[in-house]
Every structure is written in C-alpha cells, then in structure tokens.
Amino acid sequence: MPRPNDTTFHQTLALGSSPELRRRFMVLDEPIQGNLRFGLLLEVLDKIAEETALNYVNRYHPEARVVTAAIDDIYVRHAADLTRDIAFHARINHVGRSSLVVGIRVEQPGDPVNHIASCHFTMVARSGTGDNATSVALPPLEYLDATEQKRAAKAVASREEYQRQQTLLSEPPSREEFEMLVKLHQALDEPDLSAGRRVQDEACFRGYKAGRLVTDSWERMYPEKENVPRSIFGGYLIRKAFEISAICSDQVAPDRSIIAAVTRINFFQPVRIGDTLHFTSRVIYTRDSFICVEASIERTSRDRTTKALSNSCYFTFANVDSALAHQPVPQIYPATYAEDTRYLAAHRSLKSLVEHHNII
C-alpha cells in the first residue's frame, strides 16, 4: 500500500535564470517588495495539484483524469523575491473514496529558505466525459510516520471545519454579532438633524457602502483554454477571478493591497468551450488591515439554455505600505440582508483565520 511520501511531486519556476519568465510574473516593472503576480501563481498551483493527483490515480486507472473540486486554503507566509527561483513541493496528504487532498509547499531555496505559501487542494478522480463522467474509486494511502498521520488528520479536520462553517451560515448572529450589525446600520440611518433626513440619502455620507464596492467583467471561453475534453482550465478561471478581486480590493485599500490568504474556492461545475462567463467581485468585510473579497463566476452556455454558478471564491487581502507593514483600512457598511449575511460570514472566517494561522 503506498504512503504519502511515495506521491511527492516537485517543480521549479526558474525566475532567477529567465528574464522573460521573471517579466511575465511581475506586477510592476519596478523594484518593489512582493512583486509577484499571484494570479499566475494560482494557475501553476492548480496544474501542480492536478499532476500530483493524476500520477496516483493513473497507477490504478490509466484512462482516468482528475478535476479540481476545491482549493481548501492558501496561506501566504512571506513575500516572494522575484529574482530567485520558486520551488513547489507537493504530495497527497489524504485519499478518500474518490477524492485526494494535495498539499503544496511553495518556497525559495537558499539561506535562509523563504517560505512563500502553504496550499491545500481537493481533487476528484473521474472517468468518462460530459454527462457520462463518473467518479472513480481509489485505494487508500497508508500513513506510517507521525508527519503523515498529522497531515491526514488535518485534511479530515479541514473538511469538517468547512462543513461546520457552512452550517453556521444558517445560524442567527450572536448577541455580540447582532450589536455589531446594528451599529453599522445606525451609522447609515443616523438622521440629519438639519434636514430631518437620513445620512445615507445625502451626498455628505463619506463611508464605504458595501453595495458600491463591486467590480465585474465578461469573457467568452475559446478552445485555446481547453484542459480536459471540452472543459476550460480551472487555473485560468481562478486567475481571472483573483485579478478582478484584486482590482476590487483597491477600491477600499488606502495604500497597497496584497493577497494574504485564499480561504476557499469551490468548483461547482465545468466551464465549456463557447460559454460566456460573468465574473463578479465584491468587498464584503474589512477589519484592521484586512479586506475580504467574494468572487463568483456565472456561466451561460453557448445556446443560452443553461445559466449557473460555476465557481465561488473567497480572498483575504492586506493593506500594506512600501515596506509591507500592515496599515489600517476603512470600515465598510452593509445595507441589505444579503450584505449583512456576507459581512457576518466573513467576520467569522477572518476571526478564525487570524487566530489559527500565520499569514503575511
């Protein structure tokens, strides 16, 4: 029976020796810290997770393929140095009935080693194409040493935590959370004593209304982005969603917005060649130096008979100065039930994130 250590996959991004590659991954053609295009890194990570999982699946099912079911989390630890190579170390931490959890460590070798990010992807083994595709049963891994057992347990715990968070969405706010939302609405609804009207109806309200912090984009899918038969490469989709979300976060960041974490990306259904996609990103929560952005990708089929959500994405950005020191961001104000719901979910998620994980 194979062990997680037997599934290791390595890849290097040769930024140090390739000026062309280095330029492609630049955010700006300037010597700034944290100058790496994270959206392109997402594409690389998704492909590495696919290759790692596929190597295992094809041992038992040579004709099978794997698809990304979710990006469970990506925690950004330190800013990347664009002049140094980036190494990716991937392995399968846990195998379920047909799913595989792939962990990827992203670092820059040297003295000292620069640990850039820790990532976890859930992949699913599939056989067939289109409506005839079915899940493929996989043999389990054997977890022998303490590290393998710990990683497998964390993979299971992460899935259970996500399910718990989903259950919490239907739970009413606690007293503290309710009072938080009331104060935000009172700030919006405070009467203008001189005119007897509400502040949110007046141009004098200078706060950031959540409903206005939205960006969107449309795009059609062409054959050049095909990955598995008739389906578009998921890494490209999440890169586009991230880039639009980064632009969205800039609306509220007074200084510079950089990615701190990907808290979840769900892949609900494949995107087909010819589909028209609507990307929408919105700022849903801010606290201290952090900005939480929710992104969705809605697909419309070429014959316009199908319209559905293909992806949901949750990004956490940090507002920083030129030295990457965290700087405060302004409060945003939800005004509708839907905005309250998103605000509360992000409030809970960010609280858990900063309490349990080290991020940039």
N, C-alpha and C positions, 0 to 999 in steps of 0.2 A: 504494500500500500504506500503511495507516495506521501512525502512530507511537504509542508510549505516551502522548506529550504530547497526542494527539488524543482520549484516552479519559478525560481528567480530569473528576472529579465533585466538587462542593463542597456542603457542607451546614453550617448553623449551628444550634446549640442555644442558644436565646435565654434563658439563665439570668439574665443581667443585667437584662433588662427584664420578666420574667414571674415574679412572686412565686409563682403557682400551680405553674409548672414547676420553679422552684427548690425549693419544698417537696417536690414529688414525688421529686426526686433527692437529698434529704437522707438521710444515715444517721441523724443525731440532730438534734433541734431545739435544738441548742446551737452556740455559736461555736467549733468545733474545727477543726483543720487536717485536710485530707484527708477532707472530709465528703461526698464524692460516692458515690452508690450505683453501684458498679462493675457489678453485675448488670444494671441498667437500661442502662448504657452498652454492655454486650455486645449487648443487643437492638438498639440503634441501629447499632452497628458491623456487625452481621450484615445488617441491612437495607441499609445503605450499600454493602456489598460486593456484595449482590445487585443493586442498582440499577446500580452501575458496570459489572458484568459483563453485565447484561441489555441495557444500551444498546449495547454492542458486538455481542452475539450477534444482537440483533434487526435489525441492519443487513443481515444475510445470511440470517437465518431468522426472519421476523416472528412465526411461531407458536411458536417455541421458548421455553423457560424455562431458568432456571438454579437449581441447588441447591448448597448448601454441602457440599463434600466434607471439608474440614478447616479448622480455624483453626491455621495453622502456628506462629504465635507472636504474643504481645502482650507488649511490654516496657514497663513503666510507668517513666517517666523522673522525673516530678515530680508532686507532689500537685496536684489541681485546686483552684482558687479558686471556690467556689460562687456568688460574686457577679458573676462575669464570664462572658460568652458563651464557648461552646466551638465551635471551628471544626474541621471534618473535611475533609481534602484527600485524595481517593482517585484512584488511577489504576491501570491494568492494567500490571504490570511484565513479564509474560511470558504468551504464549499457546502451549499445546501442541496436540495433535491435537483434543481436545475440552475441555481444561481451561484455566482462566485463573487466574493469580496476581494478586490485587488487594492493593496496598499502601495503607495508610491512615495518614496522619499526623494526630494529634489534638493540638491546641494551643489556647491562649488568646491572641488578638491583643493587642497593647499594647506598652508599652516598660518592661521587656523582654517579649518573647514568652515565654509559659510552655509549653514542650514537655511535654505530658502523657504521650503514649504513641506507640509505633510498632507497627503491626499488619500481619499478612500472612494473607490468606485464600486458600484454593484452592477455586474454584468450577468446576462442571461443567455444560456445556450439554446439555440433554435435550429430546427431542421425544416427545409422547405422554404417557399417564398410566398409573399402575398397572403391571401386569406387561408392558404393551405399550410402555413407555417405552424409548427407545434414545438412545445418545449421538449428538451432532451434531458433524460435522467443521467446524472453524473455520479461516479463513485466518490466517496468521501475522502478527505485527507486524514492522515494520521498525525496527531500533534504530540510530539515526544518530549521536547525540552520545554523549559519554563517560558521562554520567549514566544514560542509557537502557541502554547496554550493561552498565554496572556493576550496575544493578538486575536486569536479566535474568539476568546471571551469578549473582547472589546467589540468585535464585529457584531456579535449577537446582541450585546448590550446597546450598541448604537442603533440597531434596528428597533429594539424595544423602546428606546428613548424617543425615536421618531414617532412610533405609534402612540406613545404617551402624549407627545406634543400635539398630534393630530386630534386625540381625544379631548385635550384641553381647549381646542378651538371652540368646542360646543359648550364649554363650561362658562358660567357667568363670571364677571370680574369679581375679584375680592373687594373688600371694603376699601383697601388702600388703592387698588387699581381704579375703582369707581370714582373715588375722590380725585384722583389724578385726571381722569377724563372730564369730570365736572369742572375743574379749574380751567382746563383748556377751553371748554365751551363757554365758560363765563367770560374769559378773556375776549372771545369772539363776540359775545352777546352783550357786553357791557354797554349800557346806554350812554349816548352822547348827551350830557346834561344841557348843553346849549341849544340843541335842536330836538331833543326828545326822541332821537332815532338811534338805531343800533350801529355800533362801530363797524361791523363787517359790511354794512351798506355804504360806507363812506370811504373815499379815497385816502383818508388820513390813517387808516389801519395799515401799519407797516410790517406786520408779521408775515410769516410764510404760510399761506394756506396750502394744505396738503393737496387739494384738488387742482392746484395750478402747477404743481411740480411734476409734470408728466412730459415725456418725450416719446415719439413713435416713428416708425419707418415701415415702408412696404418693400417687398422684394419677391421676384419670381425665381423659382428654382430651375436650373438648367442642368443638362447631362454632365457637365464638367465636375459637378459636386457629388456625383453618384459614388456611393461606397459599396453597399451590398446591392443586389439586383433591384433596380427601380427605386431605391431609397437614397436620401441625401445624407451625407456625412454629418453625424451629430456634432462633431467637434466644430464644424463650421457654423452650425446654428447657434451654439452656445457662445462662440466668439462674437458673433454679431449681437447677441443679446447682451453680452458683457459690455461691448463698446458703446451701445446705446445707453446702457445703465450708467456707465462712467460719465457720459455727457450729462445725463440726468442729475447725477450727484453733484456736478459742478454748479448747478443752479443754486445750491444752498451752501456749498463749501466756500468760506471766505478766502482761503489760501489755496491749497492744492489737495485734491482728492486722490488717494491711492487705495488700492484694494487691500483689505485686511483679512477677509475670510469669504469663502463661498459656503453658506450654511446649508444649502440644498439646491439641487437641480433635478427635476423629475422629467423623465421621458415617457409621455403617456401613449403616443402612437407615432409611427414612422411618417416622415415627410416624403412625398413622392415627387418625381420629376414632373414639372409643369404646375405644381402647386403655387399659389400665391400666399405669401406669409405676411402677417401683420405683427410687427414687433412693438410691444408697448412696455415702457419702464416708468415707474413712479416712485418717488421718495415717500416712504411710509412711516419713518420714525427717525428721530435724531436724539442723541444724548451725549453729553460731554464732547468728545471729538469724533464721534461715530455717526455715520449716515447709513441707514438701512434702505435698500432699494429692492423692490419686487419687479420682476420682468415676466412677461408672458409672450408666448408665440402662438398665434392662432393661424391655422392653415385652412385655405379654401381650395378645394380640388379644381382641376382644370375645367371640368364640366359644370362646376358650381353646384353640384348636388350634395357635397359634403363640406361642412364647416365645423371645425372642432379645435379644442386646445391641444397642442402637441407638446408644449414644454412650459413648465413654471420654474422660475429661477429666483434665488434669494442671495443677494450680495451685501456684504458689510464693508463700507469704505471708511477710511480715516482721513480727517483733515489735518495736514501737516505743513510745517514751514520748510524752508530750503534745507534745513539740517535734519529733516524727517522727525522733528519733535512735534508731538500732538498739540493741536490748537483747538479751542472750543468752536462749536458750530451753533447757529441759532436754533431756537425751538420752532417746530412746525406745529400747525393747528389743524386737526381733523374736524370736519364739519358735518359729515354724514355717518349713518350707521356703518356703511361699508368701510369708510375711512377709519372709524373707531375700531372696527374689528381687526383691520390690518395693523393699526397702530399698537393695539394691545398684544397681538401675536408677536410682533417684532420686539416689543418691550420685554416680553418673557424670554424670547430667543436670545436677545443680546445680553440679558442678565445672566443667563446660563453660560453663554459664550465667554464672557469676561471673567466669570467665576471659576471656570473649569479648564480654560485653555490659554496658552501663551501665544499672543499674536503680535504682529509688528507694532 
